[in-house]
Amino acid sequence: MSDTSIQPLFRVADIPGKGKGLLAARDLKRGTLIIAEPPLFTMPNFIPSVAGAGASILASRMDSLSPAQKSAFYALHDCHNPKAPQPMTIIHTNALPLGVNATNGGIFPTIARKNHACLPNAHHSWNSARQMEVVYAVAEIKADTEILTCYEGGWQGRDERRQMSWEKFKFWCNCAGCTRADVNESDARRARIRQLEDATPLRLQTNPKAALAGVREQIRLLDEEGIVDTSLKGRFFYDAFQTCVAWSDFEFAKKWAGLGYVSYLIAEGPDGENTLQAAENKRHRLAGAMGIKNLQA
């Protein structure tokens, strides 16, 4: 996959109706590492009240910053107090978790400028090897096109997604995914993906061929929905891999592992945790748990 080069890949710009945003400075290929940024500082995900321990933690973090770093922090948007920004609510608006199930979040002044779309062209994740937040292009992004990631995962319908964006970030999402003409069909596709995802654990144990059929349907629905974030395909390919390994169809498992590896390589890079895990999947702990079965028939 492509990596960053000396030539700038993005620029911060004013985006009508959104404030600041990130635009591609040149054409970006799928799999390009657009940004790798260390945290300005970190905070616990569960931040105590400002009057209590949270104020002390925040004060120590702010004291550690240089004048330039403080300026970068206070320049960030505060969706809760836009006219009188406050440090704690700036953090609530902009912090990103340092990995799945992380107990800490980080402030990334440049990456914080990216805006949201329900059909994103980029993917952000915490890279523990680099100790940085990274943003990869998951689609071909033309020069001067806005770089967009999805703030919230899940398979909610349009109205629920828009309500979530308002409650958490104080904006009503008007992205291409929320203003599409076939919104009812889109909602149905997303609901079906969620239904299949919920059914996977039981199917893995009792009906592996149905589990694999469900993965194939999920991939088809992602394509029909126009979702190009390959990290999502990586999740589903991993489910298929688990199913095959659990039933001892190791040859078929290799196929799914390879698909998962390529998917994560695009979205998270060669040293992303999920990419590295995909490369090691032959030693999965479920190997042989359910018996031997040919799942390719």
C-alpha positions as YAML, in Angstrom:
chain: A
units: angstrom
residues:
- id: 1
  name: MET
  ca: [0.00, 0.00, 0.00]
- id: 2
  name: SER
  ca: [1.11, 3.56, -0.59]
- id: 3
  name: ASP
  ca: [2.77, 5.52, 2.20]
- id: 4
  name: THR
  ca: [3.22, 9.23, 2.83]
- id: 5
  name: SER
  ca: [5.78, 11.12, 0.78]
- id: 6
  name: ILE
  ca: [7.50, 14.49, 1.05]
- id: 7
  name: GLN
  ca: [4.82, 16.05, -1.12]
- id: 8
  name: PRO
  ca: [1.87, 17.20, 1.05]
- id: 9
  name: LEU
  ca: [-1.09, 14.86, 0.83]
- id: 10
  name: PHE
  ca: [-3.72, 17.10, 2.40]
- id: 11
  name: ARG
  ca: [-4.44, 20.63, 3.49]
- id: 12
  name: VAL
  ca: [-6.71, 22.18, 6.11]
- id: 13
  name: ALA
  ca: [-9.40, 24.31, 4.50]
- id: 14
  name: ASP
  ca: [-12.66, 26.07, 5.25]
- id: 15
  name: ILE
  ca: [-15.59, 23.82, 4.27]
- id: 16
  name: PRO
  ca: [-18.95, 25.54, 3.67]
- id: 17
  name: GLY
  ca: [-21.38, 24.64, 6.43]
- id: 18
  name: LYS
  ca: [-18.80, 22.57, 8.35]
- id: 19
  name: GLY
  ca: [-16.08, 24.92, 9.55]
- id: 20
  name: LYS
  ca: [-12.64, 23.43, 8.98]
- id: 21
  name: GLY
  ca: [-11.95, 20.21, 7.09]
- id: 22
  name: LEU
  ca: [-9.25, 18.28, 5.26]
- id: 23
  name: LEU
  ca: [-8.90, 18.31, 1.48]
- id: 24
  name: ALA
  ca: [-6.69, 16.04, -0.60]
- id: 25
  name: ALA
  ca: [-3.74, 18.08, -1.89]
- id: 26
  name: ARG
  ca: [-3.32, 15.70, -4.82]
- id: 27
  name: ASP
  ca: [-4.89, 12.51, -6.15]
- id: 28
  name: LEU
  ca: [-4.65, 9.78, -3.49]
- id: 29
  name: LYS
  ca: [-4.66, 6.09, -4.26]
- id: 30
  name: ARG
  ca: [-6.60, 3.61, -2.16]
- id: 31
  name: GLY
  ca: [-4.36, 2.41, 0.66]
- id: 32
  name: THR
  ca: [-2.41, 5.68, 0.93]
- id: 33
  name: LEU
  ca: [-1.37, 6.70, 4.43]
- id: 34
  name: ILE
  ca: [-2.65, 10.27, 4.53]
- id: 35
  name: ILE
  ca: [-1.79, 11.24, 8.11]
- id: 36
  name: ALA
  ca: [0.09, 9.69, 11.02]
- id: 37
  name: GLU
  ca: [-0.15, 11.91, 14.09]
- id: 38
  name: PRO
  ca: [0.93, 11.41, 17.72]
- id: 39
  name: PRO
  ca: [-1.44, 12.64, 20.42]
- id: 40
  name: LEU
  ca: [-0.99, 16.14, 21.73]
- id: 41
  name: PHE
  ca: [-1.92, 14.60, 25.08]
- id: 42
  name: THR
  ca: [-4.10, 11.79, 26.39]
- id: 43
  name: MET
  ca: [-6.96, 11.67, 28.87]
- id: 44
  name: PRO
  ca: [-8.98, 8.87, 30.50]
- id: 45
  name: ASN
  ca: [-11.99, 7.89, 28.42]
- id: 46
  name: PHE
  ca: [-14.14, 8.30, 31.50]
- id: 47
  name: ILE
  ca: [-13.34, 11.87, 32.53]
- id: 48
  name: PRO
  ca: [-14.37, 12.78, 36.10]
- id: 49
  name: SER
  ca: [-16.19, 16.03, 36.74]
- id: 50
  name: VAL
  ca: [-14.33, 19.27, 36.16]
- id: 51
  name: ALA
  ca: [-14.69, 20.08, 39.84]
- id: 52
  name: GLY
  ca: [-13.01, 16.83, 40.84]
- id: 53
  name: ALA
  ca: [-10.12, 14.70, 39.63]
- id: 54
  name: GLY
  ca: [-10.81, 15.58, 36.01]
- id: 55
  name: ALA
  ca: [-9.79, 19.18, 36.60]
- id: 56
  name: SER
  ca: [-6.50, 18.07, 38.11]
- id: 57
  name: ILE
  ca: [-5.75, 15.69, 35.23]
- id: 58
  name: LEU
  ca: [-6.63, 18.33, 32.67]
- id: 59
  name: ALA
  ca: [-4.52, 20.98, 34.41]
- id: 60
  name: SER
  ca: [-1.47, 18.73, 34.37]
- id: 61
  name: ARG
  ca: [-1.98, 17.95, 30.68]
- id: 62
  name: MET
  ca: [-2.33, 21.61, 29.78]
- id: 63
  name: ASP
  ca: [0.76, 22.55, 31.82]
- id: 64
  name: SER
  ca: [2.80, 20.10, 29.75]
- id: 65
  name: LEU
  ca: [1.97, 21.86, 26.46]
- id: 66
  name: SER
  ca: [4.09, 24.48, 24.73]
- id: 67
  name: PRO
  ca: [2.45, 27.80, 23.78]
- id: 68
  name: ALA
  ca: [2.12, 26.59, 20.18]
- id: 69
  name: GLN
  ca: [0.52, 23.33, 21.31]
- id: 70
  name: LYS
  ca: [-1.92, 25.19, 23.53]
- id: 71
  name: SER
  ca: [-2.89, 27.39, 20.59]
- id: 72
  name: ALA
  ca: [-3.49, 24.30, 18.45]
- id: 73
  name: PHE
  ca: [-5.68, 22.81, 21.17]
- id: 74
  name: TYR
  ca: [-7.78, 25.91, 21.76]
- id: 75
  name: ALA
  ca: [-8.27, 26.33, 18.01]
- id: 76
  name: LEU
  ca: [-10.23, 23.07, 17.90]
- id: 77
  name: HIS
  ca: [-14.00, 23.11, 17.64]
- id: 78
  name: ASP
  ca: [-16.16, 22.79, 20.77]
- id: 79
  name: CYS
  ca: [-19.55, 21.52, 19.63]
- id: 80
  name: HIS
  ca: [-21.01, 21.96, 23.12]
- id: 81
  name: ASN
  ca: [-19.87, 25.55, 23.66]
- id: 82
  name: PRO
  ca: [-19.04, 26.94, 20.21]
- id: 83
  name: LYS
  ca: [-19.18, 30.58, 21.32]
- id: 84
  name: ALA
  ca: [-17.16, 30.09, 24.52]
- id: 85
  name: PRO
  ca: [-15.03, 26.93, 24.13]
- id: 86
  name: GLN
  ca: [-14.01, 25.11, 27.31]
- id: 87
  name: PRO
  ca: [-11.07, 22.68, 27.61]
- id: 88
  name: MET
  ca: [-13.13, 19.74, 28.84]
- id: 89
  name: THR
  ca: [-15.78, 20.06, 26.13]
- id: 90
  name: ILE
  ca: [-13.11, 20.56, 23.47]
- id: 91
  name: ILE
  ca: [-11.83, 17.17, 24.60]
- id: 92
  name: HIS
  ca: [-15.30, 15.62, 24.48]
- id: 93
  name: THR
  ca: [-15.74, 16.95, 20.95]
- id: 94
  name: ASN
  ca: [-12.38, 15.86, 19.55]
- id: 95
  name: ALA
  ca: [-10.84, 12.98, 21.53]
- id: 96
  name: LEU
  ca: [-10.31, 9.64, 19.78]
- id: 97
  name: PRO
  ca: [-9.84, 6.32, 21.61]
- id: 98
  name: LEU
  ca: [-6.35, 4.84, 21.61]
- id: 99
  name: GLY
  ca: [-7.54, 1.53, 20.19]
- id: 100
  name: VAL
  ca: [-10.51, -0.78, 20.63]
- id: 101
  name: ASN
  ca: [-11.64, -1.02, 24.28]
- id: 102
  name: ALA
  ca: [-8.98, 1.56, 25.22]
- id: 103
  name: THR
  ca: [-9.21, 3.30, 28.57]
- id: 104
  name: ASN
  ca: [-7.54, 6.47, 27.24]
- id: 105
  name: GLY
  ca: [-8.31, 8.87, 24.43]
- id: 106
  name: GLY
  ca: [-6.04, 11.27, 22.61]
- id: 107
  name: ILE
  ca: [-6.23, 14.74, 21.11]
- id: 108
  name: PHE
  ca: [-4.93, 14.94, 17.54]
- id: 109
  name: PRO
  ca: [-5.14, 18.56, 16.34]
- id: 110
  name: THR
  ca: [-4.74, 17.81, 12.65]
- id: 111
  name: ILE
  ca: [-6.82, 14.64, 12.42]
- id: 112
  name: ALA
  ca: [-9.52, 16.38, 14.47]
- id: 113
  name: ARG
  ca: [-10.13, 18.60, 11.45]
- id: 114
  name: LYS
  ca: [-11.52, 15.75, 9.36]
- id: 115
  name: ASN
  ca: [-15.27, 15.67, 8.98]
- id: 116
  name: HIS
  ca: [-17.80, 12.85, 9.04]
- id: 117
  name: ALA
  ca: [-19.61, 10.91, 6.33]
- id: 118
  name: CYS
  ca: [-21.73, 7.78, 6.54]
- id: 119
  name: LEU
  ca: [-20.07, 6.73, 3.26]
- id: 120
  name: PRO
  ca: [-16.46, 7.69, 4.07]
- id: 121
  name: ASN
  ca: [-13.50, 7.68, 1.71]
- id: 122
  name: ALA
  ca: [-10.95, 7.28, 4.53]
- id: 123
  name: HIS
  ca: [-10.53, 5.27, 7.71]
- id: 124
  name: HIS
  ca: [-8.88, 6.30, 10.97]
- id: 125
  name: SER
  ca: [-7.48, 4.00, 13.64]
- id: 126
  name: TRP
  ca: [-4.97, 3.90, 16.48]
- id: 127
  name: ASN
  ca: [-1.65, 2.34, 15.48]
- id: 128
  name: SER
  ca: [-0.03, 1.00, 18.64]
- id: 129
  name: ALA
  ca: [3.25, 0.19, 16.87]
- id: 130
  name: ARG
  ca: [3.69, 3.82, 15.86]
- id: 131
  name: GLN
  ca: [1.85, 5.21, 18.90]
- id: 132
  name: MET
  ca: [-0.03, 7.40, 16.44]
- id: 133
  name: GLU
  ca: [-3.49, 7.85, 15.03]
- id: 134
  name: VAL
  ca: [-3.42, 7.05, 11.32]
- id: 135
  name: VAL
  ca: [-5.76, 7.91, 8.46]
- id: 136
  name: TYR
  ca: [-5.73, 5.78, 5.30]
- id: 137
  name: ALA
  ca: [-7.57, 6.34, 2.04]
- id: 138
  name: VAL
  ca: [-10.05, 3.49, 1.45]
- id: 139
  name: ALA
  ca: [-11.07, 4.86, -1.95]
- id: 140
  name: GLU
  ca: [-9.43, 6.79, -4.74]
- id: 141
  name: ILE
  ca: [-9.59, 10.42, -3.58]
- id: 142
  name: LYS
  ca: [-9.21, 13.12, -6.20]
- id: 143
  name: ALA
  ca: [-7.30, 16.33, -5.50]
- id: 144
  name: ASP
  ca: [-9.41, 18.98, -3.73]
- id: 145
  name: THR
  ca: [-11.90, 16.34, -2.55]
- id: 146
  name: GLU
  ca: [-12.74, 16.36, 1.15]
- id: 147
  name: ILE
  ca: [-11.21, 13.56, 3.23]
- id: 148
  name: LEU
  ca: [-14.01, 12.01, 5.29]
- id: 149
  name: THR
  ca: [-14.18, 9.28, 7.92]
- id: 150
  name: CYS
  ca: [-17.12, 7.79, 9.79]
- id: 151
  name: TYR
  ca: [-17.37, 9.03, 13.39]
- id: 152
  name: GLU
  ca: [-19.71, 6.30, 14.59]
- id: 153
  name: GLY
  ca: [-19.89, 2.65, 13.61]
- id: 154
  name: GLY
  ca: [-22.96, 0.46, 13.59]
- id: 155
  name: TRP
  ca: [-25.73, -0.20, 11.12]
- id: 156
  name: GLN
  ca: [-28.35, 2.33, 12.15]
- id: 157
  name: GLY
  ca: [-30.84, 3.71, 9.65]
- id: 158
  name: ARG
  ca: [-30.61, 7.28, 8.35]
- id: 159
  name: ASP
  ca: [-32.84, 8.92, 10.97]
- id: 160
  name: GLU
  ca: [-31.10, 7.18, 13.86]
- id: 161
  name: ARG
  ca: [-27.67, 8.10, 12.50]
- id: 162
  name: ARG
  ca: [-28.68, 11.75, 12.14]
- id: 163
  name: GLN
  ca: [-30.07, 11.79, 15.67]
- id: 164
  name: MET
  ca: [-26.79, 10.35, 16.98]
- id: 165
  name: SER
  ca: [-24.73, 12.96, 15.14]
- id: 166
  name: TRP
  ca: [-26.85, 15.70, 16.68]
- id: 167
  name: GLU
  ca: [-26.74, 14.31, 20.22]
- id: 168
  name: LYS
  ca: [-22.99, 13.69, 20.21]
- id: 169
  name: PHE
  ca: [-21.62, 16.39, 17.91]
- id: 170
  name: LYS
  ca: [-24.46, 18.89, 17.43]
- id: 171
  name: PHE
  ca: [-24.83, 18.57, 13.68]
- id: 172
  name: TRP
  ca: [-27.44, 16.93, 11.48]
- id: 173
  name: CYS
  ca: [-25.64, 14.72, 9.00]
- id: 174
  name: ASN
  ca: [-26.34, 15.67, 5.39]
- id: 175
  name: CYS
  ca: [-23.74, 13.45, 3.75]
- id: 176
  name: ALA
  ca: [-24.36, 11.52, 0.55]
- id: 177
  name: GLY
  ca: [-25.43, 8.51, 2.60]
- id: 178
  name: CYS
  ca: [-28.12, 10.50, 4.41]
- id: 179
  name: THR
  ca: [-29.47, 12.41, 1.41]
- id: 180
  name: ARG
  ca: [-29.55, 9.54, -1.10]
- id: 181
  name: ALA
  ca: [-32.75, 8.97, -3.04]
- id: 182
  name: ASP
  ca: [-33.00, 5.31, -2.03]
- id: 183
  name: VAL
  ca: [-32.86, 5.94, 1.72]
- id: 184
  name: ASN
  ca: [-35.49, 3.28, 2.50]
- id: 185
  name: GLU
  ca: [-33.55, 0.65, 0.59]
- id: 186
  name: SER
  ca: [-30.36, 1.85, 2.29]
- id: 187
  name: ASP
  ca: [-31.94, 1.47, 5.73]
- id: 188
  name: ALA
  ca: [-33.08, -2.03, 4.81]
- id: 189
  name: ARG
  ca: [-29.58, -3.02, 3.67]
- id: 190
  name: ARG
  ca: [-28.02, -1.77, 6.88]
- id: 191
  name: ALA
  ca: [-30.65, -3.51, 9.01]
- id: 192
  name: ARG
  ca: [-29.98, -6.76, 7.17]
- id: 193
  name: ILE
  ca: [-26.22, -6.43, 7.72]
- id: 194
  name: ARG
  ca: [-26.85, -5.97, 11.45]
- id: 195
  name: GLN
  ca: [-29.22, -8.94, 11.51]
- id: 196
  name: LEU
  ca: [-26.62, -11.15, 9.87]
- id: 197
  name: GLU
  ca: [-23.89, -9.91, 12.21]
- id: 198
  name: ASP
  ca: [-26.03, -10.71, 15.25]
- id: 199
  name: ALA
  ca: [-26.69, -14.21, 13.91]
- id: 200
  name: THR
  ca: [-23.04, -15.05, 13.21]
- id: 201
  name: PRO
  ca: [-21.95, -16.34, 16.67]
- id: 202
  name: LEU
  ca: [-24.68, -18.99, 16.84]
- id: 203
  name: ARG
  ca: [-24.35, -19.92, 13.19]
- id: 204
  name: LEU
  ca: [-20.60, -20.37, 13.63]
- id: 205
  name: GLN
  ca: [-21.29, -23.07, 16.23]
- id: 206
  name: THR
  ca: [-24.30, -24.78, 14.68]
- id: 207
  name: ASN
  ca: [-24.53, -24.04, 10.95]
- id: 208
  name: PRO
  ca: [-21.18, -23.02, 9.45]
- id: 209
  name: LYS
  ca: [-22.37, -23.00, 5.85]
- id: 210
  name: ALA
  ca: [-25.12, -20.57, 6.80]
- id: 211
  name: ALA
  ca: [-22.51, -18.44, 8.60]
- id: 212
  name: LEU
  ca: [-20.39, -18.27, 5.44]
- id: 213
  name: ALA
  ca: [-23.44, -17.52, 3.30]
- id: 214
  name: GLY
  ca: [-24.19, -14.67, 5.69]
- id: 215
  name: VAL
  ca: [-20.68, -13.25, 5.24]
- id: 216
  name: ARG
  ca: [-21.05, -13.35, 1.45]
- id: 217
  name: GLU
  ca: [-24.38, -11.55, 1.75]
- id: 218
  name: GLN
  ca: [-22.84, -8.90, 4.03]
- id: 219
  name: ILE
  ca: [-20.07, -8.24, 1.52]
- id: 220
  name: ARG
  ca: [-22.62, -7.91, -1.29]
- id: 221
  name: LEU
  ca: [-24.73, -5.53, 0.79]
- id: 222
  name: LEU
  ca: [-21.69, -3.37, 1.60]
- id: 223
  name: ASP
  ca: [-21.00, -3.04, -2.10]
- id: 224
  name: GLU
  ca: [-24.64, -2.25, -2.87]
- id: 225
  name: GLU
  ca: [-24.66, 0.35, -0.09]
- id: 226
  name: GLY
  ca: [-21.55, 2.00, -1.51]
- id: 227
  name: ILE
  ca: [-19.51, 1.44, 1.65]
- id: 228
  name: VAL
  ca: [-15.85, 1.26, 0.62]
- id: 229
  name: ASP
  ca: [-14.27, 1.16, 4.09]
- id: 230
  name: THR
  ca: [-12.41, -2.13, 3.76]
- id: 231
  name: SER
  ca: [-11.97, -2.46, 7.54]
- id: 232
  name: LEU
  ca: [-15.64, -3.50, 7.63]
- id: 233
  name: LYS
  ca: [-15.04, -6.21, 5.05]
- id: 234
  name: GLY
  ca: [-12.05, -7.26, 7.13]
- id: 235
  name: ARG
  ca: [-14.36, -7.82, 10.10]
- id: 236
  name: PHE
  ca: [-16.67, -10.04, 8.09]
- id: 237
  name: PHE
  ca: [-13.81, -11.95, 6.46]
- id: 238
  name: TYR
  ca: [-12.52, -12.62, 9.97]
- id: 239
  name: ASP
  ca: [-15.89, -14.10, 10.91]
- id: 240
  name: ALA
  ca: [-15.62, -16.42, 7.91]
- id: 241
  name: PHE
  ca: [-12.06, -17.32, 8.87]
- id: 242
  name: GLN
  ca: [-13.13, -18.17, 12.42]
- id: 243
  name: THR
  ca: [-15.93, -20.34, 11.11]
- id: 244
  name: CYS
  ca: [-13.66, -22.35, 8.82]
- id: 245
  name: VAL
  ca: [-10.96, -22.82, 11.46]
- id: 246
  name: ALA
  ca: [-13.51, -23.81, 14.09]
- id: 247
  name: TRP
  ca: [-14.74, -26.59, 11.77]
- id: 248
  name: SER
  ca: [-11.19, -27.55, 10.72]
- id: 249
  name: ASP
  ca: [-11.52, -26.53, 7.07]
- id: 250
  name: PHE
  ca: [-8.06, -24.99, 7.12]
- id: 251
  name: GLU
  ca: [-7.62, -24.67, 3.36]
- id: 252
  name: PHE
  ca: [-10.80, -22.58, 3.05]
- id: 253
  name: ALA
  ca: [-9.75, -20.62, 6.11]
- id: 254
  name: LYS
  ca: [-6.60, -19.49, 4.29]
- id: 255
  name: LYS
  ca: [-8.73, -17.89, 1.59]
- id: 256
  name: TRP
  ca: [-10.72, -15.84, 4.08]
- id: 257
  name: ALA
  ca: [-7.59, -14.94, 6.06]
- id: 258
  name: GLY
  ca: [-6.00, -13.62, 2.88]
- id: 259
  name: LEU
  ca: [-9.04, -11.51, 2.05]
- id: 260
  name: GLY
  ca: [-9.06, -10.12, 5.59]
- id: 261
  name: TYR
  ca: [-5.36, -9.29, 5.41]
- id: 262
  name: VAL
  ca: [-5.74, -7.31, 2.17]
- id: 263
  name: SER
  ca: [-8.78, -5.49, 3.56]
- id: 264
  name: TYR
  ca: [-6.98, -4.37, 6.71]
- id: 265
  name: LEU
  ca: [-3.79, -3.59, 4.79]
- id: 266
  name: ILE
  ca: [-5.74, -0.99, 2.80]
- id: 267
  name: ALA
  ca: [-7.56, 0.54, 5.77]
- id: 268
  name: GLU
  ca: [-4.94, 0.34, 8.54]
- id: 269
  name: GLY
  ca: [-1.59, -0.26, 6.87]
- id: 270
  name: PRO
  ca: [1.02, -3.02, 7.15]
- id: 271
  name: ASP
  ca: [1.68, -2.42, 10.86]
- id: 272
  name: GLY
  ca: [-1.92, -2.02, 11.98]
- id: 273
  name: GLU
  ca: [-3.01, -4.37, 14.76]
- id: 274
  name: ASN
  ca: [-5.76, -5.95, 12.70]
- id: 275
  name: THR
  ca: [-3.42, -6.38, 9.73]
- id: 276
  name: LEU
  ca: [-0.82, -8.09, 11.88]
- id: 277
  name: GLN
  ca: [-3.50, -10.27, 13.48]
- id: 278
  name: ALA
  ca: [-4.76, -11.30, 10.05]
- id: 279
  name: ALA
  ca: [-1.24, -12.40, 9.16]
- id: 280
  name: GLU
  ca: [-1.14, -14.66, 12.22]
- id: 281
  name: ASN
  ca: [-4.60, -16.16, 11.93]
- id: 282
  name: LYS
  ca: [-3.38, -19.70, 11.21]
- id: 283
  name: ARG
  ca: [-2.76, -20.07, 14.94]
- id: 284
  name: HIS
  ca: [-6.30, -19.08, 15.90]
- id: 285
  name: ARG
  ca: [-7.41, -20.44, 19.28]
- id: 286
  name: LEU
  ca: [-10.62, -21.98, 17.83]
- id: 287
  name: ALA
  ca: [-8.72, -24.37, 15.58]
- id: 288
  name: GLY
  ca: [-10.59, -27.65, 15.36]
- id: 289
  name: ALA
  ca: [-13.08, -26.83, 18.11]
- id: 290
  name: MET
  ca: [-16.18, -28.02, 16.22]
- id: 291
  name: GLY
  ca: [-14.80, -30.98, 14.28]
- id: 292
  name: ILE
  ca: [-13.80, -31.55, 10.66]
- id: 293
  name: LYS
  ca: [-16.06, -30.27, 7.88]
- id: 294
  name: ASN
  ca: [-15.62, -29.35, 4.20]
- id: 295
  name: LEU
  ca: [-17.28, -25.94, 3.95]
- id: 296
  name: GLN
  ca: [-16.45, -25.31, 0.29]
- id: 297
  name: ALA
  ca: [-18.95, -27.83, -1.05]
...
